[in-house]
Amino acid sequence: MDAETDTPGGLNLAERIRRLASGRNTLDVAQFQFIGIAEIRARYGDQWREKHERVSMAARYFISRRIAPDDVLVAGADGFLLVFGSFTGYVAEAAARQISKELNAFFIGEPDLDDMQIVAQHHAMSLEDFTQAFNAMMAEMRAARSDASRDLGREQARDQSTASMPISNYPMGYIPLWDA
């Protein structure tokens, strides 16, 4: 993905598009796709002026991770022009539609989840208190899983084998939002 002007390869936008046409008589108009951010802008409402630049930067990064190196991405005031290097016709339209859908979900969420709320609480606690709370939570999860397995008539051997696992055996991690 290259920017509108200077690129890592030193080519400007016009040169990039000329290279896409290299060996062809014409470029397929479907190679040129617009990915709008009107829905995102509408959701931000009055906050759009202060969030616009950050949203545009994040959107540009988000899109660039989903396109090929020979594609050209051009930022505009109301979205992005994406010129596909190898996709044409229906494939280009479908790819742009998918990127747009993912971009909107990234910024404004899935419509099905609008009523879902996440609640976070902060409590200062010692490591010992945290370990006890975490162990209690894991015991509740194992009990719920065990009840569900029993209700479904499944074996409990798997649950029993993990019941005595120390906390350090449970995989934990963090994936930054920007790598989503």
Secondary structure by P-SEA (a helix, b strand, c coil): ccccccccccccaaaaaaaaacccccccccccccccaaaaaaaaccccccaaaaaaaaaaaaaaacccccbbbbbcccbbbbbbcccccaaaaaaaaaaaaaaaaacccccccccbbbbbbbbbbcaaaaaaaaaaaaaaaaaaaaaaaaaacccaaaaaaacccccccccccccccccc
